[in-house]
Amino acid sequence: MRPREGPAPSKAKGKTVAGRTPGGGRWPTRSGMEHLERCARFLRGTLVRAAVRRYLPWALTASMLAGSLLKELSPLPESYLSNKRNILNVYFVKLAWAWTFCLLLPFIALTNYHLTGKAGLVLRRLSTLLVGTAIWYVCTALFSNIEHYTGSCYQSPALEGVRREHQSKKQCHGEGGFWHGFDISGHSFLLTFCALMIVEEMAVLHEVKTDRSHCLHAAITALVVALGFLTFIWVWMFLCTAVYFHNLSQKLFGTLFGLLGWYGTYGFWYLKSFSPGLPPQSSSLNLKRDSYKE
């Protein structure tokens, strides 16, 4: 009597058989997890440093000034990135706060609850996203109003022939005109604010230690990779804005508003007891105070 044959073994370690992973259908696979961990280690070593939080604001300001001078003195030839319809601008920068909000929400919740185990403290820390949303909304509305009250409608992009009958940007564009006002760079503002906020929140990783076999480890690792790459996209598109779009004064004001939003929260208000607070770290308050005094 022939023995019953079992299922054919997989031919190579780490490959799937009949749609199943070697871990019995679990995700991610061992090799996939190793790749995620490798990326996460690189990003943690790059972004989760006190020096990065301290010098990134200065680096952004310097690159904005250098890029603006390059644009004025020796403009770069047009490229894919100088087209406002490029994929990074349309699907990422235009939705920069939505991307930042949606990735920071689970990251803050998981890491803060893992460290403290207190739902109340987690909700308090999640309120940083409400504060950030308020900053985003107020600043973009302010920029729009400034452009409206300082602008006029023209017949051509060369600013010829004022159309005085059109008193708003929307009405002007609807009638085929060209509105020109002081257009503070919303990209410079938002990309600065989002990049600095992500770097501040990722500082919690100094304290986070998880069991590799636990699903929490996989979730936090994936979020670290996503937030790290998002930060690089924000910084890269900030540089593209500096060399391709707006004039120096518009980018300067936009960047300053982004820096003000970041410093007013993480550098001042969040150090107080009546605030959402800083990410939980060993002696985080003292370290933060010292870093801003230098």
Summary of the structure (lengths in Angstrom):
residues: 294
radius of gyration: 24.0
end to end distance: 82.9
largest distance: 98.0
contacts: 858
relative contact order: 0.15
helix: 66%
strand: 3%
